[in-house]
């Protein structure tokens, strides 16, 4: 009996031991799950989700050779489009000219270039035409500048994930940048995806005030941009979202505005030039900036205090300007996070 009792006690002890071991294992697993959840939660706090409207390559740098080569077809398409537009729009077609680079840069095409707004000549046209000989080489690999000049129409949703550079790199912040198409038929594809984004970065090409849409040659691009901006601002999912407005292509704008009056655009018909040169450029820029500010405040509730609205002058081809602009965006988002945490 004693032996049995002892053995029974031994069995009981053994059962308790197995039970304790199983319980310990479950506790370890539970603790591991909690640890992972906590890590993911902490990581999520460091992820800034940004919705980018209008320009794909603003923050993307460090292309490897494979990525550079992937743009060859895009650049070829840009060159083909430019040559076709110049050919169709030129008064002297020069169909028998064997050297296309001589043709597109010929004196008879200067007038065609000057009518670029009427003929839908892309902004990258002059750059690629000047480099046509290099682009046509057998072993051509695009340079970073070639890629930045390439015109790519965003379709669908593209995600880019990256970390801040420079002094902000130690912070552990991660940015998830969602690039989306602004065309009318693209909006329904992405608008439902962005509940809770940290900020919307809206890129407006201010140099396109005298140009028409590719998909609708009767619609001014700047008016379309204005309507898209209004539409985005009125979306309920962005009610508490910060907005960063990038008035892009300033380098083209400052040259064009001295030749093409800003008031050729219906939206800017009340614009009155004040002088010439640099003073006129600044006056025109401030006028456009004010127009967008008016749209923002007309489309958002007067009581809106959660969001931040900032406007930046940008030139996507100047990486120094891009980095400076992104640093300002980064600081703005940090201040907002501190405000939400009650630390400001």
C-alpha positions, 0 to 999 in steps of 0.5 A: 500500500505504501508503495502503491500510495507512494507510486500514486503520489509519484504519479500525481507528482508527475502529472503536476510536473507535466502540467506545470511544464505545459503551463510554463510553455504556454506562459512562455509562448504567451509572453513571446506573443505579447513581446512581439505585439509590443514590438510591432506596436512600437514599430508602428509608432515609428512608421509615418504613413504618407500618401503621395499625390503626383510625383513618384521619384521625389524621395527615391534615391540610390538606384542600382544598375538594374533599376536604372535599366528598367527606365530605358523603356520609359525614356524611349517612350518619352523620346518617341512622344517628343519626336512625334509631337515635334514632327506633327507640329512642325511647319517643315516636317523634314521627313527625309532627314536621316539624323533625328537628333539634327532634326529635332534640334534644328532651327525650324523646330524652335518655333515648335518648342515655343508652342509646347503648351499647345502641342503637349510637349513634355517638360523632359523634351529639351533634356532628352533631345539634347542627350539624344546621341548618348541615349541611342548608344548600344550599351546605354544605361540611364543616369540618375538625372535621366531617371528623374527627368523621365515622365512616368504616369502613376497608375494604381498604388505604389509603396516605397518604404525608407528611413530619413537620412542625415541627423534624423536617421537615429530616430528609428522613424520609418516612412511608408510612402504610397504613390497614387495616380491623380487621374480621374479614373485612378482615384477610385482605386486608392481612396478607400485604402488610406484611412489613418495616413499621417499626411497627404503630400499633394504635388502640383506642377505649377509650371503647367498653368498653360497646358492641357490634359493628355486625356482631355485637350480641352481641360487646363491642367492647373484647373484639373489640379485645383479640382483634384485638390478640392476633391481630396480635401473633402474626403471624410477619411482625411478629415484629421489628416495633415496636408503638405502641398508641394508646388513643384517644377518651380525651376520651369515655372520661373522661366515660363512665367516671364514669357507666358502670362499667368492669367492665361489660366482661367483660375488665375485670370485676376492676376496682375503682373507687377514688374519683371525679372526675379520680383515678378517670379516671386509675385507670381509664385505667391499669387499661386500659393495664395490661390491654393491656400484659399482652396484649402480653407474653403474645403476644410471645416473652420474648427479643424485643428488636428491637421497641419497644412504646409506649402513647400516650393519644390524642384524635384530635379534638385536633390538638395532642395528635395532633402531640405524639403523633406527635412521640413516635412519630417520636423512638421510631422514630429511636432504633430506627434508631440502635440498629439502626445500632449507634449506641446 
